[in-house]
Amino acid sequence: MNGHGRLEIRTRRYGSELSVTIADTGAGIAPRDLPHVFEPFFTTKPTGTGLGLAVVQGIVKEHGGRIHVESHPGHGTRVTLSLPIAV
């Protein structure tokens, strides 16, 4: 967001799942890049490794959860993690 904009974090419980949503009002992700954000070593940044979301996806899946990314260029990105609640 280059020091500007809004970052929002929300949590909700849906039955036996916890949902965590992180949303920002940044530049968003280009439509051509969105299908690749979970691929290891995919990055659009000159200094990035491209491992961040690939690692997060692996951790979430190991815990029986899901991760979903939606983005609208010029309006921001929303990442939702859904994890089962341990009983």
C-alpha positions as CSV (number, residue, x, y, z in Angstrom):
1,M,0.0,0.0,0.0
2,N,3.1,2.2,-0.1
3,G,2.3,3.7,3.3
4,H,-1.2,4.7,2.4
5,G,-4.5,3.0,2.4
6,R,-6.4,0.8,4.8
7,L,-5.6,-2.7,6.2
8,E,-8.5,-4.6,7.8
9,I,-8.4,-7.9,9.7
10,R,-11.6,-9.7,10.5
11,T,-12.3,-13.0,12.2
12,R,-15.5,-15.0,12.2
13,R,-16.7,-18.3,13.3
14,Y,-18.8,-20.4,10.8
15,G,-19.9,-23.6,12.5
16,S,-16.8,-25.6,13.1
17,E,-14.5,-23.2,11.2
18,L,-12.7,-20.0,12.0
19,S,-12.3,-17.6,9.1
20,V,-9.7,-14.9,9.1
21,T,-9.9,-12.2,6.4
22,I,-7.1,-9.8,5.7
23,A,-8.0,-7.0,3.2
24,D,-6.2,-4.0,2.0
25,T,-6.9,-1.0,-0.3
26,G,-3.5,-1.3,-2.1
27,A,-2.8,-1.6,-5.8
28,G,-4.2,-5.2,-6.1
29,I,-2.9,-8.1,-8.1
30,A,-3.0,-8.1,-11.9
31,P,-5.5,-10.7,-13.3
32,R,-2.7,-12.4,-15.2
33,D,-0.7,-12.9,-11.9
34,L,-3.6,-14.0,-9.6
35,P,-3.6,-17.7,-10.7
36,H,0.1,-17.9,-9.8
37,V,0.3,-16.4,-6.4
38,F,0.6,-19.8,-4.6
39,E,3.3,-21.1,-6.9
40,P,6.7,-21.4,-5.2
41,F,9.2,-18.7,-6.5
42,F,6.5,-16.7,-8.3
43,T,7.0,-13.0,-7.6
44,T,6.5,-9.7,-9.2
45,K,8.8,-7.9,-6.8
46,P,12.5,-7.3,-7.6
47,T,13.6,-8.5,-4.1
48,G,11.0,-11.1,-3.3
49,T,11.6,-14.8,-3.1
50,G,8.0,-15.8,-4.1
51,L,7.8,-18.2,-1.2
52,G,5.5,-16.4,1.2
53,L,2.0,-17.5,0.0
54,A,3.3,-20.9,-1.1
55,V,4.5,-21.5,2.5
56,V,1.2,-20.1,4.0
57,Q,-0.9,-22.4,1.7
58,G,1.1,-25.4,2.8
59,I,0.7,-24.6,6.5
60,V,-3.0,-24.0,6.1
61,K,-3.6,-27.2,4.2
62,E,-1.6,-29.2,6.8
63,H,-4.1,-28.0,9.3
64,G,-7.1,-29.0,7.2
65,G,-7.9,-25.5,6.1
66,R,-8.3,-23.5,2.9
67,I,-6.9,-20.1,1.7
68,H,-8.6,-18.0,-0.9
69,V,-7.3,-14.8,-2.6
70,E,-9.4,-12.3,-4.5
71,S,-8.1,-9.0,-5.9
72,H,-9.3,-6.1,-7.9
73,P,-6.5,-3.9,-9.5
74,G,-6.7,-0.4,-8.2
75,H,-8.9,-1.4,-5.3
76,G,-7.0,-3.9,-3.2
77,T,-6.7,-7.6,-2.2
78,R,-8.6,-9.8,0.2
79,V,-7.1,-13.1,1.6
80,T,-9.3,-15.4,3.5
81,L,-8.0,-18.3,5.6
82,S,-10.5,-20.9,6.8
83,L,-9.4,-23.3,9.5
84,P,-11.2,-26.0,11.5
85,I,-11.7,-25.2,15.1
86,A,-10.0,-27.8,17.4
87,V,-12.3,-29.3,20.0
